[in-house]
Amino acid sequence: MKLSPPLLLSAALLAAPLSLAQSPADAPSSSTLQLQFRGTLRDAIQKIAEEGGLNVVITGELDTPADIRLKNVSAEQALRTVARAHSLKLERDGAIYTLRPMTEDEREEAGMAEIPSAPPAPTPAVAPPPPVPPVAVDSSDFDLDEDEIKEHVRSQMKKVRRSSRGSQDVVARGRSLDVTEDETVDSAVVYGGDLRVKGHVNEDAVVFGGNLEISGHVEGDAHAFGGNVVLGPDAKVEGDVSAFGGSVIKQEGAKVEGRTESFGGANIGRMVAGEIKDSIKEAKQERDEERDSGGRFASFLLTFALLFGMGFLGQLFFPARMKALGAEIRAEPARSGAVGLLGALALVPALVMLSITVIGIPLALALIVVVPVLTGWGFTAVASELGSRLPLLRGRKTQAMVLALGLFILLLVGRIPVLGSMVMLAATLVGLGAVIRTRFGHRPQGFPEPIFGGQRTS
């Protein structure tokens, strides 16, 4: 069938509007956003632009942490709210939006004023989105320099470490933390996560590297370092509220009895993040040092108890031999030390020679057990001689007290670097040498006993 030219012209005119209606790419999107995002401010703006179909140009360093939760808002409204919350300059040229950090003059000029947003298009039978909460910023404190801000972060972290050690304190590292409505804690601290306070905090609520959301009661201060502070309509803070590297968002109805400060901007956020990292390293080092000191003290007590037990048992079951060891140490300490050194040097080859024969293996095992025990008794004999010569507890000394006092002094001196190791080695060699020279206090027949007090024993 052949179509006439007038009929073709009419069909073309009718199809043109339909084809234009099927190409909405040039029309602005009027849909609302459902967005939940956490990351840098630059990534957050790019996410809003992608979800809302906006053309956005970003200039400057926007590395400030951002935590965004949006529901049923337009992309343009979300963009303007983020710009206002993070002190960004928003400009529009047709369908293109440009964002950059405000200069100091622009920030002071803006003050508490909000960026006017375009009125939302009326939507029949749908409730309008809730009003955007204002950002509370104390502009009088923007003259703080970098050193002052770093010092504030360090002092706050030290304060938190000192105070967050009670039974009712809650601390979270690398995760978020919730204080529920029916929960009461002394203080709440989070490192590298968000803190949500719905209940009662008796002291401070502090977040390092995250956001602080309060809808309950905080009797102390509320601080966020590297994040935002969001105060709900039922929030009550009796102290100060501050956000370093973020913003303080105060909804209508929230009560703050102290000061409200906000130090935003990419440079401050990056500086605060670096200071938090350094302070966390310092805190870890302090905890390691505390554990090391506790371990050293426990080792000291264990060594003291073990040696005291050996010496007390030796005095109880072998009193004559322990006295003979003490007499040898008192009479010839240098010779005992030399013999002890030779005996220690000869012990290693002797064990090797005994271990290569089947008959010698049991002897080698016996030496491994017996020599440390005898050396321990020799060491306690040295400690007893030391304790008996100390000008303490005159007239009231007992064998147990003398032993305990001498061991305490030796072990305490042994904690001194270098010198302590030398003293402990010398005491050990003298004790071992006395054991070898007296055969553990058992002198053979015909071996003359030493003379004490001008009397000879036979």
Sequence and secondary structure as in RCSB ss.txt:
>XXXX:A:sequence
MKLSPPLLLSAALLAAPLSLAQSPADAPSSSTLQLQFRGTLRDAIQKIAEEGGLNVVITGELDTPADIRLKNVSA
EQALRTVARAHSLKLERDGAIYTLRPMTEDEREEAGMAEIPSAPPAPTPAVAPPPPVPPVAVDSSDFDLDEDEIK
EHVRSQMKKVRRSSRGSQDVVARGRSLDVTEDETVDSAVVYGGDLRVKGHVNEDAVVFGGNLEISGHVEGDAHAF
GGNVVLGPDAKVEGDVSAFGGSVIKQEGAKVEGRTESFGGANIGRMVAGEIKDSIKEAKQERDEERDSGGRFASF
LLTFALLFGMGFLGQLFFPARMKALGAEIRAEPARSGAVGLLGALALVPALVMLSITVIGIPLALALIVVVPVLT
GWGFTAVASELGSRLPLLRGRKTQAMVLALGLFILLLVGRIPVLGSMVMLAATLVGLGAVIRTRFGHRPQGFPEP
IFGGQRTS
>XXXX:A:secstr
    HHHHHHHHHHHHHHHHHT GGGS    EEEEEEEEEHHHHHHHHHHHHT EEEE S    EEEEEEEEEEH
HHHHHHHHHHTTEEEEEETTEEEEEE  HHHHHHHTT           TTS        EE  GGGTT  HHHHH
HHHHHHHHHHHHHTTSTT EEEESS EEE TT EES EEEESS EEE SEESS EEEESS EEESSEESS EEEE
SS EEE TT EESS EEEESS EEE TT EESS EEEE SHHHHHHHHHHHHHHHHHHHHHHHHHHHHHHHHHHH
HHHHHHHHHHHHHHHHH HHHHHHHHHHHHH HHHHHHHHHHHHHHHHHHHHHHHTSTTHHHHHHHHHHHHHHHH
HHHHHHHHHHHHHHSSSSTT   HHHHHHHHHHHHHHHTTSTTHHHHHHHHHHHHHHHHHHHHTTT   TT    
 BTTB   
